[in-house]
Amino acid sequence: MLNTSPSSQLPLPFSPTSIEKKLAKIPLPLAGILQRALEGNVPNEDEIEALFHAQGTEVDALLHTADLVREARCGNTATFVITRNINFTNVCHMGCQFCNFGVNKNAENAEFLNTEKVAERAQEAQGRGATEVCIQGGLHPDMPASYYGELLDTVTAQVPGIHIHAFSPFEIWYGARKGRTAYRDFLADLKARGLASMPGTAAEILDTQVRRQLTKNKLSTENWVEIIETAHSLNIPTTSTIMYGHIDGPKHWAAHLTLLRDIQGRTGGFTEFVPLGFIHADSPLYTQNPDKVRTGPTRDEHFKMHAIARIALQGYIDNIQASWVKMGPDMASQVLRAGANDLGGTLMNESISRAAGARHGQEIVPRDMVNFIQHAGLQAAQRNTLYQQLAHYGRTSKPEPQLSLIDYQRSVQVSAAYSSPQSIPVKVSA
């Protein structure tokens, strides 16, 4: 558990020189892309790839532009959610190369929680102020398709006010396949039993060639897109993600962002975009191929990914999350001034990143989240899953939010309506 104090504001990740002066000093094609972004226009796929190749002063202009676009789209408030991750089983027989979370069902440390235990953890989370539980698990070979619905029944019966954010597209693929039912029918049943939203994980990189190396294409790009769009058509909102820094590169990143933007243009169902840096330390992908696989993103790439996502997705997906679990709190705070506007969740438990070698712990309490946001020079707010603000702390919190004082609404009526893309020009002053 971390506890820091925002004794001073973190330095900006870009220089204080005006954006006009910066654009005048970089190559015209790149300056044009950034100028159009400031006017509310999104770059095409080739232009997105060009932004990922930015260097030196070009990166400085890129990050500054992203910060201005973030302010235009989201104001100067950054958010967080109080949540608990519940991984109901660490048994998985899929063998994805990038993941060290799954174990064999006969392993000594194999775990498979019954639905009552999951509900008990959800109730504990609510008692500590959580408005959401994020429920995911491995693909256990002996798990019946009925488990997913039964889990929802148990949690909603015992913790009726909690928002259930659960089941990745891979789990939906698995459950529907096991139950020999269509994605739509499977998802509609889960929604009727309490599924409120879904994590858009299992996306990794939405490129067929890369996915074959990461997952043996067990969940194809086409399957992922179909499941996501089906969920959106049923008014089940989802997040969107990318995992970067392994065997991928700018071309794949640009195509991935463009595909997400296209999906959002059709459905409007993404609540946020979450870049997830590859954690290499204990991942088989790296340990078995150390000469071919990168050791995760560079610091520069972390900043670029969030900044370019802000520019490329503006008006489509306006919530860009910085993962403190992947990057660490200090870098995540700085990324809030390079395009991101959200720090994700307090978590309470997080096993997947830790299993792959992440070193940033499993929990940050609400007062820490407020401090990290204020450390970036922004106002802090606690939100629910669908980005409705529940509590606001400004640039300095008086008093600091304490766990014992958190008594947020247990049942928040959330709207399933989705906003359509809009163009908002950025006002720039010299």
C-alpha positions as CSV (number, residue, x, y, z in Angstrom):
1,M,0.0,0.0,0.0
2,L,1.4,3.4,-1.0
3,N,0.9,6.7,0.8
4,T,2.5,9.8,-0.7
5,S,2.0,13.5,-0.3
6,P,1.9,16.0,-3.2
7,S,4.4,18.2,-1.6
8,S,5.3,19.7,-5.0
9,Q,4.0,19.5,-8.5
10,L,5.7,17.1,-10.8
11,P,7.6,18.8,-13.7
12,L,5.6,18.9,-17.0
13,P,6.8,16.2,-19.5
14,F,7.2,19.0,-22.1
15,S,8.9,22.4,-22.0
16,P,6.9,25.6,-21.1
17,T,7.5,27.2,-24.6
18,S,4.3,28.1,-26.4
19,I,2.9,25.5,-28.7
20,E,3.0,27.9,-31.6
21,K,6.8,28.3,-31.3
22,K,7.2,24.5,-31.0
23,L,5.2,23.8,-34.2
24,A,7.2,26.4,-36.1
25,K,10.4,24.6,-35.3
26,I,9.5,21.0,-36.3
27,P,9.0,19.5,-39.8
28,L,6.0,20.9,-41.6
29,P,4.2,17.5,-42.1
30,L,4.3,16.7,-38.4
31,A,3.4,20.3,-37.5
32,G,0.4,20.1,-39.7
33,I,-0.8,16.9,-38.0
34,L,-0.5,18.5,-34.6
35,Q,-2.1,21.8,-35.8
36,R,-5.1,19.9,-37.2
37,A,-5.4,18.0,-33.9
38,L,-5.5,21.3,-32.0
39,E,-8.4,22.2,-34.3
40,G,-10.3,19.1,-33.3
41,N,-9.4,16.9,-36.3
42,V,-8.1,13.3,-36.0
43,P,-5.1,12.0,-38.0
44,N,-5.4,9.1,-40.4
45,E,-3.6,5.8,-39.9
46,D,-0.4,6.9,-41.8
47,E,-0.3,10.1,-39.8
48,I,-0.7,8.2,-36.5
49,E,2.3,6.0,-37.4
50,A,4.3,9.1,-38.3
51,L,3.6,10.6,-34.8
52,F,5.0,7.4,-33.2
53,H,8.3,8.1,-35.1
54,A,8.6,11.6,-33.6
55,Q,11.9,12.4,-31.9
56,G,13.4,15.1,-29.8
57,T,11.6,18.5,-30.2
58,E,8.9,16.7,-32.1
59,V,8.0,14.6,-29.1
60,D,8.0,17.8,-26.9
61,A,5.4,19.3,-29.3
62,L,3.5,16.1,-29.4
63,L,3.1,15.8,-25.7
64,H,2.2,19.5,-25.3
65,T,-0.4,19.2,-28.0
66,A,-1.9,16.1,-26.3
67,D,-2.1,18.0,-23.0
68,L,-4.0,20.9,-24.7
69,V,-6.4,18.5,-26.4
70,R,-6.9,16.7,-23.0
71,E,-7.8,20.0,-21.4
72,A,-10.2,20.9,-24.3
73,R,-11.9,17.5,-24.1
74,C,-11.9,16.8,-20.3
75,G,-11.1,20.1,-18.5
76,N,-8.5,20.0,-15.8
77,T,-10.0,17.2,-13.7
78,A,-8.5,13.7,-13.6
79,T,-10.4,10.8,-12.2
80,F,-10.2,7.5,-10.5
81,V,-12.6,4.7,-9.5
82,I,-12.7,2.7,-6.3
83,T,-12.8,-0.9,-7.4
84,R,-11.6,-4.4,-6.6
85,N,-10.2,-6.9,-9.0
86,I,-11.5,-10.4,-8.3
87,N,-9.7,-13.2,-10.3
88,F,-11.9,-16.2,-9.7
89,T,-9.5,-18.7,-11.1
90,N,-5.8,-18.7,-12.1
91,V,-6.2,-22.0,-14.0
92,C,-6.0,-21.5,-17.8
93,H,-5.2,-24.0,-20.5
94,M,-4.8,-21.5,-23.4
95,G,-1.1,-20.9,-22.9
96,C,-0.9,-17.3,-24.2
97,Q,2.9,-16.6,-24.5
98,F,2.8,-13.1,-23.0
99,C,1.0,-14.2,-19.8
100,N,2.4,-15.9,-16.7
101,F,-0.9,-15.8,-14.8
102,G,-2.4,-19.1,-15.9
103,V,-1.4,-22.4,-14.3
104,N,-2.4,-26.0,-14.9
105,K,-5.4,-27.2,-13.0
106,N,-3.3,-29.7,-11.1
107,A,-0.7,-27.1,-10.0
108,E,-0.1,-26.7,-6.3
109,N,-1.2,-23.1,-6.4
110,A,-4.2,-23.6,-8.6
111,E,-7.2,-21.7,-7.4
112,F,-10.9,-21.7,-8.4
113,L,-13.3,-19.7,-6.3
114,N,-16.9,-20.7,-5.9
115,T,-19.5,-18.1,-6.6
116,E,-20.2,-17.5,-2.9
117,K,-16.5,-16.6,-2.3
118,V,-16.5,-14.1,-5.2
119,A,-19.7,-12.5,-3.8
120,E,-18.0,-12.3,-0.3
121,R,-15.1,-10.5,-1.8
122,A,-17.4,-8.1,-3.7
123,Q,-19.2,-7.4,-0.4
124,E,-15.9,-6.7,1.3
125,A,-15.1,-4.3,-1.5
126,Q,-18.4,-2.4,-1.2
127,G,-17.8,-2.1,2.5
128,R,-14.5,-0.4,1.8
129,G,-16.2,2.1,-0.6
130,A,-15.9,0.3,-3.9
131,T,-18.6,1.2,-6.5
132,E,-17.3,-1.5,-8.9
133,V,-15.9,-5.0,-8.9
134,C,-13.9,-6.1,-11.9
135,I,-14.3,-9.9,-12.2
136,Q,-12.1,-12.0,-14.6
137,G,-10.5,-15.4,-14.6
138,G,-8.6,-17.9,-16.6
139,L,-10.2,-20.3,-19.0
140,H,-10.5,-23.4,-16.7
141,P,-10.9,-26.6,-18.8
142,D,-13.5,-28.0,-16.3
143,M,-15.5,-24.8,-15.8
144,P,-19.0,-25.1,-17.2
145,A,-20.5,-22.3,-19.3
146,S,-23.1,-21.9,-16.6
147,Y,-20.5,-20.6,-14.1
148,Y,-20.5,-17.1,-15.6
149,G,-24.2,-16.6,-15.1
150,E,-24.3,-18.3,-11.7
151,L,-21.5,-16.0,-10.5
152,L,-23.5,-13.0,-11.6
153,D,-26.6,-14.3,-9.9
154,T,-24.7,-14.8,-6.6
155,V,-23.0,-11.4,-6.6
156,T,-26.1,-9.4,-7.5
157,A,-28.2,-11.2,-4.8
158,Q,-25.6,-10.6,-2.1
159,V,-24.3,-7.1,-3.2
160,P,-27.2,-5.6,-5.2
161,G,-25.7,-2.1,-5.5
162,I,-22.3,-3.0,-6.9
163,H,-21.5,-2.4,-10.6
164,I,-20.3,-5.6,-12.1
165,H,-17.6,-5.0,-14.7
166,A,-16.7,-8.5,-15.8
167,F,-15.5,-11.1,-18.4
168,S,-13.1,-10.2,-21.2
169,P,-14.0,-11.0,-24.8
170,F,-11.8,-14.2,-24.5
171,E,-14.1,-15.3,-21.6
172,I,-17.2,-14.6,-23.6
173,W,-15.7,-16.5,-26.5
174,Y,-15.0,-19.4,-24.2
175,G,-18.4,-19.4,-22.4
176,A,-20.4,-19.2,-25.6
177,R,-18.3,-22.0,-27.2
178,K,-18.7,-24.2,-24.1
179,G,-22.4,-23.5,-24.0
180,R,-22.8,-23.9,-27.7
181,T,-24.6,-20.6,-28.0
182,A,-24.3,-17.5,-30.1
183,Y,-22.3,-14.5,-28.6
184,R,-25.5,-12.4,-28.6
185,D,-27.6,-14.9,-26.7
186,F,-24.8,-15.6,-24.2
187,L,-24.2,-11.8,-23.6
188,A,-27.9,-11.0,-23.4
189,D,-28.3,-13.7,-20.7
190,L,-25.4,-12.3,-18.7
191,K,-26.7,-8.8,-19.0
192,A,-30.1,-9.9,-17.7
193,R,-28.3,-11.5,-14.7
194,G,-26.3,-8.4,-13.7
195,L,-23.4,-7.8,-16.2
196,A,-23.2,-4.0,-16.3
197,S,-20.0,-3.5,-18.4
198,M,-17.0,-5.5,-19.8
199,P,-13.3,-5.0,-19.8
200,G,-12.0,-4.7,-23.4
201,T,-8.9,-6.8,-22.5
202,A,-7.6,-9.7,-24.6
203,A,-7.1,-7.2,-27.4
204,E,-3.3,-7.2,-27.0
205,I,-2.5,-6.0,-30.6
206,L,-5.4,-6.3,-33.1
207,D,-3.1,-7.6,-35.8
208,T,-3.3,-11.1,-37.1
209,Q,0.4,-11.8,-37.6
210,V,1.3,-10.5,-34.1
211,R,-1.6,-12.2,-32.4
212,R,-0.5,-15.6,-33.9
213,Q,2.7,-15.2,-32.0
214,L,1.1,-14.0,-28.8
215,T,-1.9,-16.2,-28.5
216,K,-1.7,-18.7,-31.4
217,N,-4.7,-16.7,-32.7
218,K,-7.0,-18.5,-30.3
219,L,-9.1,-15.4,-30.1
220,S,-8.8,-13.8,-33.6
221,T,-9.0,-10.1,-34.2
222,E,-12.3,-10.8,-36.0
223,N,-13.7,-12.7,-33.0
224,W,-12.6,-9.9,-30.6
225,V,-14.3,-7.2,-32.8
226,E,-17.5,-9.3,-33.2
227,I,-17.8,-9.8,-29.4
228,I,-17.2,-6.2,-28.6
229,E,-19.6,-4.9,-31.2
230,T,-22.2,-7.4,-30.1
231,A,-21.8,-6.2,-26.5
232,H,-22.2,-2.6,-27.6
233,S,-25.3,-3.5,-29.6
234,L,-26.9,-4.8,-26.4
235,N,-25.9,-1.6,-24.5
236,I,-23.2,-3.3,-22.6
237,P,-20.4,-0.7,-22.6
238,T,-16.7,-1.9,-22.6
239,T,-13.3,-0.5,-22.2
240,S,-10.7,-0.7,-25.0
241,T,-7.0,-1.6,-24.5
242,I,-3.7,-2.2,-26.2
243,M,-0.7,-4.2,-24.9
244,Y,2.5,-2.8,-26.4
245,G,6.3,-3.1,-26.1
246,H,6.9,-6.8,-27.1
247,I,7.1,-7.8,-30.8
248,D,5.0,-4.9,-32.0
249,G,5.8,-1.5,-33.4
250,P,4.4,1.9,-34.7
251,K,2.7,0.3,-37.7
252,H,0.7,-2.1,-35.5
253,W,-0.1,0.6,-32.9
254,A,-1.4,2.9,-35.6
255,A,-3.6,0.2,-37.1
256,H,-4.9,-0.8,-33.6
257,L,-5.9,2.8,-32.7
258,T,-7.6,3.3,-36.1
259,L,-9.6,0.1,-35.7
260,L,-10.8,1.1,-32.2
261,R,-11.8,4.5,-33.6
262,D,-13.7,2.9,-36.4
263,I,-15.5,0.6,-33.9
264,Q,-16.4,3.5,-31.7
265,G,-17.7,5.4,-34.7
266,R,-20.1,2.5,-35.4
267,T,-21.2,1.7,-31.8
268,G,-20.2,4.4,-29.4
269,G,-19.8,1.7,-26.7
270,F,-16.2,2.3,-25.5
271,T,-16.0,4.1,-22.2
272,E,-12.2,4.5,-22.2
273,F,-8.9,3.5,-23.8
274,V,-6.3,1.9,-21.5
275,P,-2.7,1.5,-22.9
276,L,-1.1,-1.5,-21.1
277,G,2.7,-1.8,-21.3
278,F,4.1,-5.3,-21.7
279,I,5.5,-6.6,-18.5
280,H,8.4,-8.9,-19.6
281,A,10.1,-10.1,-16.5
282,D,8.3,-13.5,-15.9
283,S,6.5,-13.7,-19.2
284,P,7.2,-16.9,-21.3
285,L,7.2,-14.7,-24.5
286,Y,10.3,-13.0,-23.2
287,T,12.0,-15.7,-21.1
288,Q,11.8,-18.2,-24.0
289,N,12.8,-15.6,-26.7
290,P,15.0,-13.0,-25.0
291,D,16.8,-12.1,-28.3
292,K,13.6,-11.5,-30.2
293,V,11.2,-9.9,-27.6
294,R,11.6,-6.5,-26.2
295,T,11.6,-5.8,-22.4
296,G,8.5,-3.7,-22.5
297,P,8.0,-0.1,-23.7
298,T,10.5,2.6,-23.2
299,R,9.6,5.6,-21.1
300,D,9.4,7.6,-24.3
301,E,6.9,5.1,-25.8
302,H,4.7,5.2,-22.7
303,F,4.3,9.0,-23.2
304,K,3.9,8.7,-26.9
305,M,1.2,6.0,-26.7
306,H,-1.0,8.1,-24.3
307,A,-0.4,11.3,-26.2
308,I,-1.1,9.9,-29.6
309,A,-4.2,8.0,-28.3
310,R,-5.5,11.4,-27.0
311,I,-5.0,13.0,-30.4
312,A,-6.2,10.0,-32.5
313,L,-9.2,9.2,-30.5
314,Q,-10.4,12.7,-29.5
315,G,-14.2,13.0,-30.0
316,Y,-14.4,9.3,-30.1
317,I,-13.0,7.9,-26.9
318,D,-12.3,10.9,-24.7
319,N,-11.2,9.0,-21.5
320,I,-7.6,7.9,-21.7
321,Q,-6.4,5.9,-18.7
322,A,-2.8,5.8,-17.3
323,S,-2.2,2.5,-15.6
324,W,-0.2,3.0,-12.4
325,V,0.1,-0.8,-12.1
326,K,2.0,-1.0,-15.3
327,M,4.0,2.2,-15.2
328,G,4.2,3.1,-11.5
329,P,2.4,6.0,-9.9
330,D,5.1,8.7,-10.7
331,M,5.1,8.1,-14.4
332,A,1.3,7.6,-14.5
333,S,0.9,11.0,-12.8
334,Q,3.2,12.6,-15.4
335,V,1.3,11.0,-18.2
336,L,-1.8,12.9,-17.0
337,R,-0.1,15.9,-18.5
338,A,0.6,14.1,-21.8
339,G,-3.0,13.2,-22.8
340,A,-4.4,10.9,-20.1
341,N,-7.3,12.1,-17.8
342,D,-7.8,9.0,-15.6
343,L,-5.7,6.9,-13.2
344,G,-7.9,3.8,-13.2
345,G,-8.8,2.1,-10.0
346,T,-7.6,1.6,-6.4
347,L,-7.9,-2.2,-7.3
348,M,-7.5,-3.9,-3.8
349,N,-6.3,-7.0,-5.7
350,E,-4.5,-7.4,-9.0
351,S,-2.9,-10.8,-9.8
352,I,-2.3,-10.8,-13.6
353,S,0.3,-8.0,-13.8
354,R,2.0,-9.2,-10.6
355,A,2.3,-12.7,-12.1
356,A,4.1,-11.3,-15.1
357,G,6.6,-9.5,-12.9
358,A,5.0,-6.0,-12.2
359,R,6.6,-4.3,-9.2
360,H,4.1,-1.6,-8.3
361,G,1.9,-3.4,-5.8
362,Q,-1.7,-4.3,-5.7
363,E,-3.4,-1.3,-4.0
364,I,-3.4,2.4,-3.8
365,V,-6.0,3.9,-1.4
366,P,-8.2,6.8,-2.5
367,R,-6.2,9.5,-0.7
368,D,-3.1,8.4,-2.7
369,M,-5.0,8.6,-6.0
370,V,-6.1,12.2,-5.1
371,N,-2.5,13.0,-4.2
372,F,-1.1,11.6,-7.4
373,I,-3.6,13.6,-9.5
374,Q,-2.9,16.8,-7.6
375,H,0.8,16.1,-8.0
376,A,0.2,16.5,-11.7
377,G,-1.3,19.9,-11.1
378,L,-4.9,18.8,-11.9
379,Q,-8.1,18.6,-9.9
380,A,-9.1,15.1,-8.6
381,A,-12.5,13.4,-8.7
382,Q,-13.7,10.0,-7.8
383,R,-15.9,8.5,-10.6
384,N,-18.0,5.5,-11.2
385,T,-17.5,2.9,-14.0
386,L,-19.2,5.1,-16.6
387,Y,-17.3,8.2,-15.7
388,Q,-20.0,10.0,-13.6
389,Q,-18.2,12.0,-10.9
390,L,-19.2,11.1,-7.4
391,A,-16.8,13.2,-5.3
392,H,-14.6,16.1,-6.1
393,Y,-11.4,17.1,-4.4
394,G,-10.0,20.1,-6.4
395,R,-6.3,20.8,-6.7
396,T,-5.8,20.3,-2.9
397,S,-8.0,18.0,-0.8
398,K,-9.2,19.5,2.5
399,P,-9.7,17.1,4.3
400,E,-7.8,14.4,2.5
401,P,-10.2,11.5,1.7
402,Q,-9.8,8.7,4.3
403,L,-11.1,5.2,3.9
404,S,-13.2,5.6,7.1
405,L,-14.9,8.7,5.5
406,I,-15.8,7.1,2.2
407,D,-19.5,6.5,2.1
408,Y,-20.2,6.8,-1.6
409,Q,-23.6,5.8,-3.0
410,R,-24.1,2.1,-3.1
411,S,-26.5,2.2,-6.0
412,V,-25.8,4.7,-8.7
413,Q,-28.2,4.8,-11.6
414,V,-26.1,4.9,-14.7
415,S,-27.1,5.7,-18.2
416,A,-26.5,3.3,-21.1
417,A,-26.8,6.1,-23.6
418,Y,-23.6,6.7,-25.5
419,S,-22.3,10.1,-26.8
420,S,-21.5,10.5,-30.5
421,P,-18.2,11.9,-31.6
422,Q,-17.9,15.6,-31.6
423,S,-15.2,18.0,-32.8
424,I,-14.0,20.5,-30.2
425,P,-11.2,22.9,-31.4
426,V,-8.5,23.6,-28.8
427,K,-8.1,27.2,-27.8
428,V,-4.4,28.1,-27.8
429,S,-2.9,31.2,-26.3
430,A,0.5,32.4,-27.2
